[in-house]
Amino acid sequence: MGEYTIYAILGILVVVYLIITLTTKRSSNHRKDRKFMDDYKRRDKNS
């Protein structure tokens, strides 16, 4: 495995990055769904 060590390390880093990205995206979606945001009106992008 000597010559493939760097590829194994890079693969593990990519997997860890994807896991972190998915969990932060899920938590940000959960944060948007909280009850105190019900009365919040987002401004229209066009106006």
Order of alpha helices (4+ residues) and beta strands (2+ residues): alpha
